[in-house]
Amino acid sequence: MTSRPAKQSMKERILETADRLFYQRGIRAIGVDTIAAEVGISKRTLYNHFPSKDELIATYLERRFRQAPPSDKPPAEQILGTFDRLERGFASKGFRGCPFVNAVAELGSEDQSVKKIAIAFKESRRIWFRDLLLQLEVQDPEGLATQLTLLVDGSIAQDLVRDDPSMARAAKEAARVLLRNAGIEVGDQIPGNGQQLARKRAS
């Protein structure tokens, strides 16, 4: 006999709604009254769970702080797979860029709590690259990890401007060149489904 899923708590409902609205429409554009109305509760009830909008913003960003899933694939394949995941994300109609960059851009670098979370996320991605590069025994894992991180962020920015998921594949090819220059054997590019992804996003 399978157990029924637990009912979503009020705090989870608030956070899920805030996540969707903040990411899709912007943090400054969405007030707590809008979130409360979407959930179907009073502002007072919302504040019982999140005493301030600042706390709700911080929790929203922490919720978005996801690590790469563990994998048994070879390190170089994991690195290049990052850009495949990006391309799939870019093709989604709901893609609006990096939530951490968006938050810093909206709220300004003077908001230290938001900036701290954003830096921690970006650094966690860089360290993930670095640890894989350490397994590959490259000469400068720190520097190469930084370069790969820049390719990730650059492809996100290019997709937002161009509305073109293939920017992730272009970044993947640049990553492939960096790995080869570091002495890592990587296979040739397999023809992707960029046109299919682009059509999916446009539909």
N, C-alpha and C positions, 0 to 999 in steps of 0.2 A: 504494500500500500504506500503510495507516494504522498508525502506531506504537502499541504497547500503552502504557497509562498507567503511569507510574513507580510502583513499589511505595512505599507510604506508609512514611516513616521511623519509627523507634521514638519519636523526639522528637515527631513529629506525632501519633502515636497517643496518646501520653501527654497531649498538650495538648488534643486533640479530646475525650478522655474527661473530662479535668478541666473543660473548658469546659461540657460537658453536665451534669456532676454539680454543679459550682459554681452554675450558673445555675438548674437545676431544684430543687436541694435545699438550697442555701446553702453559703457558704464555710466557716463555722464547723462546720457539720454533717458536712462531708466531710474526712476525714483522708487523708494520703498513702497509708496502708495500703489504704483503700478504692479509691483510684484505681489503685494497683498491682494489686490483685486483679481489678479490672474489665478492665485491660489484659492481665492474665495474666503479670505479671513480678514480680520481687522489689522490695522497697523500695530495696534497694541499687542495682538497675538504674535505678530512677526517679531516685534521687539522683545517679547518674552524669550524667543529662541536666539535672536541676534540683536544684542543691545544697540548696535549702530550699523549704519550702512558700511562704514569702513571695515567692520568685522565681517560683514557678509561678503564684501569684495575679497578680503584676504582668504576667507574660507572657499570661495569660488575658485580662486587661483590655486589654492592648495589641492583642491579636488581635481584640477587639470594637470597637476604635477604627476605625470605617469612615467614610469621607467620603461625602457624597452623590455619586452618579454624575454625570459631566458631561452636560449637556443643551443642546440648541439651542432649547428652548422659551423663550418670553418670561419675563422674571424673575418677574412676578406669578404666572404659571402654575406656575413651579417652586416658589414659596413655598407656594401653596395645595396643590400636589401632595404636599408633605410630610405633610399631614394625611390624604390618601388612603392613603399608604403606612402611616401609623400605624394607620388603621382596619383595613387588611389584617393588620397585625401583631397587633392586639388580638384579631382573630377566630381567631388560631391557638391551638390547645389548649396549645401549649408556651410561650405568652407569660407571663412572670413579671416584667414591668416593666423598668426601666432597669438594666442590670447595674452601672453605675457608682454610681448612687444606692444600689442594694442593697449594694454592697461597702462604701461609706462608712457606711451604716446598721449593717451587721453588725460592722465592724472598728473603728468609731469614728473621729472626725476626727483623733485623735492619731496615727493611722497615716499619716504624711506621704507615703509613696510612693504609697499608694492614692489619697489625697486629691489629690495632684498630677496623677495620671493622669485622675481624674474631672473635675477643674477644666479640664484641657486639652481633654477631649472636649466638655464643655459650652460652653467658649469657642469651640471650632472650629465648633460648630453656630451660635452667635451670630454669628460672623464671616461664616459662609456666608450667613446672612440679610442681614447688613449689606452685603456686597459686591453682592448682588442689588438691595438698596435703593439703593445708590449708583448703579447703572445706571438706576434709575427716577428718580433725582435728587429724592428726598424731602428734606424740610427737616431732619429729625433721624434719620438712618439708624441711629445708635448706639442711641438710645432705643427706636426702633421695633423694632430687632432684638432688644433685650432683652425687649420685650413679647411678641414672637412666640415667643421661647424659653420664656417663662413659660407660654404657651398649650400648647406641646408638653409640658412637664413636668406641667402641671396636668391635661391630658387623660390622660396615662399614669396618674397617681395616681387619677383618677376611674374609669378603666376597671378598675383593680385592686380598688377598693372595690366598684364596682357590677357588675362583670363585664358591661360593656355597651360594645361596640365603637363605638356611635353617639356616644360622648363625643368621638371624634376629629372627627366631623362638626360637633358643636357648637363645638369649638375652631376648626374651619375657618371657620365662619360668623363667629366673633368676629374671626378674622384678616382676613376679607373686609371687615368694618366698619373695622378699623384701617387697611387699605390705602385704602379709600374716603376716610376722614377725612384721610389724608395726600395726597389728590388723585390717587390712582391709579384708573383705570377698570378695574373687574373685572366680569365677567358675573354673572348671577344663578346661584343654586345649582341644579345639575342634580340631580333626584331620585336618591338613591343606592341602594345595595343593602344598607343597614344591617340590615334584617330577615334577608336571606339570610345575611349574615356572622354575625349573632347565632345563627342556626340551625346554621350550620357549626360554631361554637365549642361549642354545646351538644350536638352529635351525637357 
